[in-house]
Amino acid sequence: MKKSRKLYRNLIILAIGIYVIFTLISQQNTLNQYSQNAKDLSQKIEKEKEIKEELAKKKEDVNSLEFIEQMAREKLDMYYPNERVYVDRGM
């Protein structure tokens, strides 16, 4: 009777130990995955901040006369009166 009780107790302790180890390993994998996701999201946030800064700078530049003149020349083919424009088509 004592041997069978010891055997059951040891089996229960072994089962609990295996369960605890399995749980710890799965939780560590989950934590590693969350950590990697956090790093990826941090990188995306940094990229978006850079894009935001570029757009803010471009927004300021849009109101400048130089930008308006450049866009008029490039997009609308507008030039000053009596201005000669040469286009090199050899390239």
C-alpha positions as CSV (number, residue, x, y, z in Angstrom):
1,M,0.0,0.0,0.0
2,K,2.8,2.4,0.9
3,K,4.7,1.7,-2.3
4,S,1.6,2.3,-4.5
5,R,1.0,5.6,-2.7
6,K,4.6,6.7,-3.2
7,L,4.3,5.7,-6.8
8,Y,1.1,7.7,-7.3
9,R,2.6,10.7,-5.5
10,N,5.8,10.5,-7.6
11,L,3.7,10.3,-10.8
12,I,1.6,13.3,-9.8
13,I,4.7,15.3,-8.9
14,L,6.3,14.3,-12.3
15,A,3.1,15.3,-14.1
16,I,2.9,18.6,-12.4
17,G,6.6,19.2,-13.1
18,I,6.2,18.4,-16.8
19,Y,3.1,20.7,-16.9
20,V,5.0,23.5,-15.2
21,I,8.0,23.2,-17.6
22,F,5.7,23.1,-20.7
23,T,3.8,26.2,-19.4
24,L,7.1,28.1,-18.8
25,I,8.4,27.3,-22.2
26,S,5.2,28.3,-24.0
27,Q,5.1,31.5,-22.0
28,Q,8.7,32.3,-22.8
29,N,7.9,31.8,-26.5
30,T,5.0,34.1,-26.2
31,L,7.1,36.8,-24.5
32,N,9.7,36.5,-27.1
33,Q,7.1,37.0,-29.8
34,Y,5.6,40.0,-28.0
35,S,9.1,41.5,-27.6
36,Q,9.8,41.1,-31.3
37,N,6.4,42.7,-32.2
38,A,7.2,45.6,-29.9
39,K,10.6,46.2,-31.6
40,D,8.9,46.0,-35.1
41,L,6.3,48.5,-34.0
42,S,8.9,50.8,-32.5
43,Q,10.8,50.8,-35.8
44,K,7.5,51.6,-37.7
45,I,6.8,54.4,-35.3
46,E,10.3,55.9,-35.9
47,K,9.8,55.7,-39.7
48,E,6.4,57.3,-39.5
49,K,7.8,60.1,-37.3
50,E,10.5,60.8,-40.0
51,I,7.8,60.8,-42.7
52,K,5.8,63.2,-40.6
53,E,8.7,65.6,-40.2
54,E,9.4,65.5,-44.0
55,L,5.8,66.3,-44.7
56,A,5.8,69.1,-42.2
57,K,8.9,70.6,-43.8
58,K,7.3,70.2,-47.3
59,K,4.1,71.9,-46.0
60,E,6.2,74.9,-44.9
61,D,8.0,74.9,-48.3
62,V,4.8,74.8,-50.3
63,N,4.0,78.4,-49.3
64,S,7.3,79.7,-50.4
65,L,7.6,81.6,-53.7
66,E,10.5,79.4,-54.8
67,F,8.4,76.3,-54.6
68,I,5.5,77.9,-56.4
69,E,7.8,79.0,-59.2
70,Q,9.4,75.6,-59.4
71,M,6.1,73.8,-59.6
72,A,4.8,76.3,-62.2
73,R,7.9,75.6,-64.4
74,E,7.9,71.8,-64.0
75,K,4.2,70.9,-63.9
76,L,2.5,73.7,-65.9
77,D,5.4,74.6,-68.2
78,M,5.0,78.3,-67.3
79,Y,7.9,80.7,-67.8
80,Y,8.6,84.4,-67.5
81,P,7.8,86.6,-70.5
82,N,10.7,86.8,-73.0
83,E,12.5,83.9,-71.2
84,R,14.1,81.3,-73.5
85,V,13.9,77.7,-72.5
86,Y,16.2,75.1,-74.0
87,V,15.4,71.4,-73.8
88,D,18.2,68.9,-74.5
89,R,16.6,65.9,-76.2
90,G,19.9,64.2,-76.8
91,M,19.9,62.3,-73.6
